[in-house]
Amino acid sequence: MATSLLSNQRIVSGMRPTGRLHLGHYHGVLKNWVEMQTNNECFFFVADWHALTTHYEHTEQISTHVEDLVIDWLAAGISPKEATIFAQSHVPEHAELHLLLSMITPLGWLERVPTYKDQQEKLKERDLSTYGFLGYPLLQAADILVYKADCVPVGEDQVAHIELTREVARRFNHLYGREAGFEEKAEAAINKMGKKDAKLYRELRKRYQEQGDAEALAIGRALLAEQKNISLGDQERLLGYLDGVGKTILPEPQAALTKASKMPGLDGQKMSKSYGNTIALREPLDQVEKKIRTMPTDPARVRRTDVGNPDKCPVWELHKVYTDASTHEWVQNGCRSAGIGCIECKGPVIEAVKAELSVIQNRVAEYESNRSLVQNILHEGAEAARRVARQTMDDVLDAIGFTHRA
């Protein structure tokens, strides 16, 4: 289930440390993160365990890659003052919840994840006949559920993973949300809401459970989110009472579709390392200029005097990202009339890309010269993340029936 992103949501998102980032990552992910962190509670993590699902035999530089990735995030504008930044492997509760979820998740649920066979086919030169590769969507589910996330920003291709997460949470709640005296505790919690809200809650619950009124369910959830007189435990209990499933131990997250990256590669395709068409965030600026100057253009413009069509030129796609309306008009008129040449057309793009990267690279240099600061950010982020994750694990272990940990 996909939804639009609202304010004041708890958001979880991660990225694998598989190398330094490029402009496709910046425009497709990081700018979205920067926007989200202002009005939401964000947990952004380096998914270093996930890196092992496809590259388990190459771990020599993994700690360096973790720091490099965080440096790129910080340089792009992700702030440790506004978001919690940490490495997945520094929060062992991810693995603990993954283990417990693996006990209840049917094998068929993992085998039907669309990317499972697709990635096996694309990466058939690697031996991916491992549980880690089959189970990575379940580890991803644990990454999300351990923070009781409201929303997870994803592209269209990842929506199926969030739906699996929702199914796993639903199954867990169904199995373990049947606490002793549940109905009595739920009724007591309703009475704490005040007469007006308690009456409305009961009416909404009846409409949903007797008539299947989805609107009543949505209004009831919103009503509970606004309550100030009940504890978080009572709120979760009443969410389950509303749904008719029992106490909600692990809330079901929503997939928040992110704005797709409009950043094309140097050949007009999607920017991707596998296509060899990227501009890295740390690319030397003279190399950036050379790459853009040698980009292919409209094949119809063999000579300077030939007219062209910007819609058939990869450079035009860069203009859409980097230049303004007046420059767009200049390009359209100049190209179609042969009034400007291709090198001239590339000029404003070159300057705009270099200006953007110059700011990012200056910040990179600051963090590169102070890696201990980056390590401190990761350490403090992990401590903050663990406080939230431990509370979730206490709820999970209580629900299953394990004794409290020391």
Summary of the structure (lengths in Angstrom):
residues: 406
radius of gyration: 25.1
end to end distance: 38.4
largest distance: 83.5
contacts: 1265
relative contact order: 0.13
helix: 61%
strand: 8%
